[in-house]
């Protein structure tokens, strides 16, 4: 699994929309500013996320973007897979893979399968509501200074 710059910005954009979920529409400039993303690149990413069914948009003077589902119904794993592709660290992890004659005696395949399973278990059980809660709790954490 490799998260690209595009994937990173996509995840940050979804998280930003999750953090502002109850506030209504969010503009591209507002998202871009908060996640420190180039506006034009973010526009392309948001269009792709819209095609993937993660977000919706409204046109007009008061237009913007919002999540198409509640943040607790969107997992980190589904966004990563949509934007950056499969989580498998190597092609032979897939059960349908047949291009290698060494599959049944390969010492590495079980290791990569375990890496894939553990990675999937993590990212498929973290929702954007979980991440938003984590961000909010860090914001509310007391700070001490002397």
ABEGO torsion letter per residue (X at the ends): XBBBAAAAAAAAAAAAAAAAAAAEBBBAAAAAAAAGBBAAAAAAAAAAAAAAGABBBBBEAABEBBBABBAAABBAAAAAAAAAEBABABAAABAABAABAAAAABAAAAAAAAAAAAAAAAAAABBAAAAAAAAAAAAABBBBBX
